Amino acid sequence: MKPTLLVLAAGMGSRYGGLKQMDGLGPNGETIIDYSIYDAVQAGFGKVVYIVREYFLDQFKAAVGRKYSQVRCTDGSPLEFVFVTQELDKIPGRFLPLNPERQKPWGTAHAMLMAADVIHEPFVVINGDDFYGRESFRIAGDWCRAHTGSQGVYAIVGFELDHTLSESGGVSRGICHYDAKQRLTDVVEHLDIRKDADGVVRGENSATGESVELRGSDLCSMNMWCFTPDYFGKSAALFEDFLEQNSRELKKEFYIPYAVDCMIRGGEARCDVLSTPAHWFGVTYQEDRPAVVAKFARLAREGVYPTPLYQ
């Protein structure tokens, strides 16, 4: 069974100022998400599910149809595309009406729940505007194929911290903690991580406020997860618990690491930690853009990716 790629793109309209202004960073105007689709196909994925907002759904569908209409899976079959939408009011009816002042979405784990009816196979979740590298998709795809039919066994693709830092300023990263069996115990958020002039990586533990020294080899979460479809039922129950406490809040969000942590602590699931050698990058700061453009240009020159990426 071919795994599915679930792309979190509901925030892209606001981040980029609208779908038409999604940033073309590749040599021929390719967006970061174009490279993720390419890498996923090469890794044997068979379906892409986009989570978007209703107000740019039609534009997004049209853009996808034009760009990927000729893309084929490794077995020659057409790549399947499905679109679902995340909106604030897509929550259990007993929690409606919402606080009218609430504008923030309910977070990444809520967004995932929008795909519960269209995914019935192991799947990988990514951010639509992050570059993960082909090795990461190969590792994640292999894990999914090996866990077809499994339940309560998930995975996170961990990136070496050194491979995710920005030259333009400090970044926030969730550092993965795991046991001797490479199973996740928790993800600890650290703020303002940067490599200082002495070559040492430092950041602030968000829970304690303490400045700590980190290792460049520490594995961190870049929101690339592998799940089996039983995840949806467990997460839906946790979301209701979350809303019991927070449905009138203006800013609280239901995040994937929180949902996974609850499942681990409740004994409902385990989460393997997969290590990738790939270098993550994205446009965290506007100042990052020229470096990202240069990286894609180099990858094209070296033949890692065809140019143009799609004909």
N, C-alpha and C positions, 0 to 999 in steps of 0.2 A: 504493500500500500504506500502510495506517495504521500509524504507529509505536506501539510498546509502551512503557508506563511501568513500570519496575522499582522497587519501593518497598522500601527497606531498613528492615524493621520488627522484625527479630529481637531487637534490644536494647530494644524499647519496654516489654516486660513488666517488666524489671528497673528501667528508668528511671522508670516511672510507678508501680511497686509493684503491677503486675498490670493486665490489660486493662481490668477494670471501672473502674479509676481513671485511665484516659487522660483528660487534662485537657481539659475543655470550655472553650474560650476565646472562641468566637464568641457573638453576642447570643442564640442559641438553643442554646447548648451545643455548637456545632460544634468539632471538633478541627482542628488545623492540617492534618492529612492530608485532611480533608474538602475544604478549600480547594484543595489540590493536585490532587485528583481532578477537582474542578470545572474548574479552569484547564486541565488536560490534555484534558478532553473538549472544551472550547471551542477548543482548539488542534488538534483533529483526531486525537487518539489513539484507538485502538480496543480496547486491551486493557490491563489492569492485572495485574501479577504481584507478589504480596506474598511477601516472604521473612520468615518468622516462626519462632518456636520451637515445637516439638511440644507443649509443655505448655499453650499457649494457642491452638493451631490451631483447635479446635472453636468456642471462644468468638469468635475473630476472624472465622471464616467466618459464624457466625450474625449477628454485628453488621453485617458487610458486606452480607449478604443482606437484612437489614431496611432498611438505610439507602439502598442504591444500587439496589434492585430495579427502580425505574422510570427509571433513568438511560439515556439514549439518546445514541449518537454523533451527530456532525453530519450523517451520512447517514441517520439514523433507525434504524439497527440497534442492538440491545442492546449495552451495554458488557460486554466479556468479562472475567471474573475468574479468575485461576489462583493457587493457593497452593502454595508449596514451603517446606520447612523446612531450617533450618541447625542442625546439631548438631556437637559436638566430634568425634564419631567418623565423620563423613561425609568421610573422606579415603581416599586409596588404601590398600588393605588391607596392603600391605607395611610401612606405618608404624604399624600397630597391633600390640600394644596401646599405648595412650597412657600417658604418665606419669600415674599415678592422682591426683597432686596438682594436675594442671592443671584450672583452672576457667574461665579466660578463653576466649572464642570465638576463632576463627582470623582474625577481621577482615573488613573490608568486601569485599575482593577474593575471599576464600573464600566469603562469603555469595552473591556474584554467581554463582559457579560452580554453585550449587544450581539455578539457572534455565536451565542450558545446554540441557536437553532440551525446554524449553517456549517458547523464544524463537528465532524463525527470521527475524526482520525487524529493521531498525534500531530501536534502543531508547534510552531515556533513564533514567538512574539518579538517584534522589534519596534523601535521608534522610526517613524517615516523619514526623519531628517538626520539620521546618524549613519556613518559609514562603518561597517563591521568587518569587511574583508572576506574573501572567498573561503579562507581556511575555517572561519567561524561558521559559515553556512554548511560546510562539509561536515564539521564536527557535530553540529546540531542536527543535521539531516540523518547522519548515521545513528545518533542516539534515538531519534524518533522511530526509525525503522526497527531498531533493536527492541523497542518498547511497545510495539503494536499489541494491543490487547491487555497491556498492563494497567493497573489502577493504583493511585496513591503514590506514584513514583514520578517525580518531576526533575528538572535540571535547570541550572543557571550557567550561562557561558561567562566565565570570568576572564577579564582582560588584565594583563600586568599593568600596574599603576603607571609605570614609566611610559607605557604605550598609549596613555590617554590624557597626558597633561597638555596644557595650553601654554604657548610661549607668551601669550598676551596678558596673563593674569591668573589668579587663583581659581580653582574649580572645586565643586562639591562632588564627592564620590562616596558610594557605599562600599566599604571594605568588607569582603566576604570572610567570615570565620567558619571553619569547618573542622571536622574530627579526622582521626587517622584513616577512616574509610572514605575520605573525600566527600563527606556528606555535610551539607550546610547546617550550621547551628544558628547563625544569625548574620544580618547585614547591618553594619554600624556606619551611620552617616558621618562623614567628616567634611568640614567646610574649609574654604580658602586653602586648598592644597596647592603647593607650588614647590619647585626646586629652588632652593636658595643659592646664593653665590658660592657657598662652600660645597655645593653639590648634594646637600642633604635635602630629602623631601620631608616637608613638615605640613601639618594640617591641624585643624581644631576639631576635637571630638564634639559632635553637636549635643550629645547628652550631658557631658560634664563641663564643657567649655574649656577643657584643658588642651593646651598646645602639645602635640605629640609628634614624635619622629616616626616616619613611615618608611617602609622598604619599597624600592622601585619594583620589586618582584611580587609585592602583595597583589592578590587578585581582587578586582573590584567589579561591581555590577554596572553595566552600561545598558541595562534594561533589555537584555536578550535572554529569553527564557524558553524552555521546552516543557510542554505539558501534554498529558493525555486528556481526552475529553471529559473524564469524570471530574476534572477540576471545576467545571462550570457549576455543578450542583453544590459542591462544597463552598465555592466562592459566593454563590447566590445566598446561601444561608448566612454566611459571615456578613454580607452586605446588609441584610435585614437587621442583624445585630448592630452593625455600624449605624444604620439609620435610626434605630431606637434611641441612640444617644445623641445623634448629630443632625437629624433631619431639619432642624431649624437653624443650624449654624450657617454662617455666610462663607466660610473659607475651608472648612475641614474637607479632606478628600480621602477616598478609599484607594490606596495604592497597592500595586502588585506585591512589593516586599512585605507589606503589612499582612496581606491575605496569606501569603506563603508562610510567614512566621507563625501566624495563628494555627495553620494546619500542622506545622511541624510540632509546635508546643502542645497541641491537642492530640497528637499521635495519629492524625488522619493521613499524614503524608510524610515522605522523605524527599529531600532535594539533593541530587548529585551536583557536585561542582565540577564543571568541565573547563579545562584551561585551554585558551587559544593563544597561538603565537602572533595573531594579527595585531595590527596597529589600528585602533579606533581613531576616527577624527570627525569633527563637526564644526560648525560655525558657532562656537560659544560666545565669542565676541565679534563685533564687526571687523576688528583688526585681524581676526583669524582668516578672513575670506581670501586674501591673496595667497596665503600659505596653502589653503585647501585647493585653490585653483591650480597652483603649482604642483601639488601632489597628484592630482588627476592627470595633468599634462605629462608628468613623468611616467605614470603608470601606462599611459597610452604609448609614449615613446618606447618604453621597454617591452611593449607587446603583451602586457598583462591583460589589457582590455582592447577590443577592437575599437577603431574610431572611424566613423561614428559608431556608437554602441548599438544602435538599432537602425536598420535600413528602412 
